[in-house]
Amino acid sequence: MGVATAMAREVSREIGSKTREFYEFVLPAVDMHMNSREITVIVDVPGFAKDAIDVRLDGNALIVRARRERADGEESSIVCAQRPLAIDKRIRLPADAADIAESVGSARCEGGVLTVVIPRERRGTSIPVQ
């Protein structure tokens, strides 16, 4: 193997590593829907096992964390490694969603898509006017 080939492989690995770090920072993609009963947050988490995903509600933010190990084979060398190994996303919930419940209603992960439903509660007491 020539010096130029070895350098090209090393540059390619380094670019792949930096790309993976970039994706870990900006991803995952998030959609959010809100109605009078609940907030639904949809998060792309491809390649992460259900048991490796942690979902928490912290005030008006939903925190999604996931970790996975790199799938290295002993008999192969990495040419490109861009898929994220970790997700650590803090998702701000809408300001007008201050009446969210204290806990997540449900969370499910199917086909690399995490769907979290957060119920909205009515706070306060209705006072009839006479």
C-alpha positions in Angstrom: 0.0 0.0 0.0 1.4 3.3 -1.0 1.7 6.4 1.1 -0.9 8.3 -0.9 -3.4 5.5 -0.5 -2.8 5.3 3.3 -3.2 9.1 3.6 -6.4 9.0 1.5 -7.9 6.3 3.8 -6.9 8.3 6.9 -8.5 11.5 5.6 -11.6 9.6 4.7 -11.9 8.1 8.2 -11.3 11.5 9.7 -14.0 13.1 7.6 -16.4 10.3 8.5 -15.7 10.8 12.2 -16.3 14.5 12.0 -19.5 13.9 10.0 -20.7 11.5 12.6 -20.0 14.1 15.4 -21.9 16.7 13.3 -24.9 14.4 13.0 -24.8 13.6 16.7 -24.9 17.4 17.4 -27.7 18.5 15.0 -29.8 15.3 14.8 -32.2 13.8 15.4 -35.0 15.2 13.3 -38.0 16.2 15.4 -41.7 16.9 14.6 -44.1 18.2 17.2 -47.9 18.4 17.1 -50.1 19.9 19.8 -53.8 19.9 20.4 -56.0 20.7 23.4 -55.4 17.2 24.9 -51.8 16.4 24.3 -48.4 17.2 22.7 -47.0 14.5 20.4 -43.2 14.6 19.7 -41.8 12.4 16.9 -38.1 11.8 16.9 -35.9 9.9 14.4 -33.7 7.4 16.3 -32.6 4.9 13.6 -30.1 2.3 14.6 -30.8 2.6 18.4 -32.4 -0.3 20.3 -35.6 0.5 22.4 -33.8 -0.4 25.6 -31.0 2.0 24.8 -33.3 5.0 24.6 -34.0 7.2 27.7 -36.9 9.7 27.6 -37.4 12.2 30.4 -39.6 15.3 31.0 -37.8 18.1 32.7 -40.0 21.1 33.2 -41.0 22.4 29.7 -38.4 20.3 27.9 -38.3 16.7 26.7 -35.0 15.0 26.9 -34.1 12.1 24.6 -30.9 10.2 25.1 -29.7 7.1 23.3 -26.4 5.2 23.0 -25.2 2.4 20.8 -21.9 0.6 20.3 -20.1 0.8 17.0 -20.5 -2.5 15.1 -16.9 -3.3 14.3 -16.0 -6.6 12.9 -12.5 -8.0 13.6 -12.1 -9.0 10.0 -13.1 -5.7 8.5 -11.7 -2.2 8.6 -13.8 0.9 8.8 -13.9 2.8 5.6 -16.6 5.3 6.6 -18.4 5.7 10.0 -21.0 8.5 9.9 -24.0 7.0 11.8 -24.3 8.6 15.2 -23.3 6.6 18.3 -25.2 8.9 20.7 -28.2 11.2 20.8 -28.6 13.7 23.5 -31.4 16.0 22.5 -33.2 18.6 24.7 -36.5 19.5 23.0 -38.2 22.7 24.2 -41.9 22.3 24.4 -44.1 25.2 23.2 -44.4 28.2 25.6 -48.2 27.9 25.5 -48.0 24.3 26.7 -47.4 25.3 30.3 -50.2 23.0 31.3 -48.4 19.8 30.5 -48.6 16.9 32.8 -45.7 16.0 35.2 -44.9 12.8 33.3 -44.9 11.4 29.8 -48.1 9.7 28.9 -46.6 7.1 26.5 -43.5 6.5 24.4 -43.0 3.9 21.7 -40.3 3.2 19.2 -41.1 1.5 15.9 -38.9 1.3 12.8 -36.4 3.8 14.2 -39.1 6.4 15.0 -39.8 7.4 18.6 -43.2 8.8 19.4 -43.8 10.5 22.7 -47.2 11.6 23.9 -47.4 14.1 26.7 -50.9 14.8 28.1 -52.0 18.3 28.8 -53.8 18.9 32.1 -56.3 21.5 33.0 -55.0 23.5 35.9 -57.0 25.7 38.2 -60.6 25.5 39.2 -63.5 26.9 37.3 -65.4 29.4 39.3 -69.0 30.0 38.3 -70.1 33.7 38.1 -73.4 34.5 39.7 
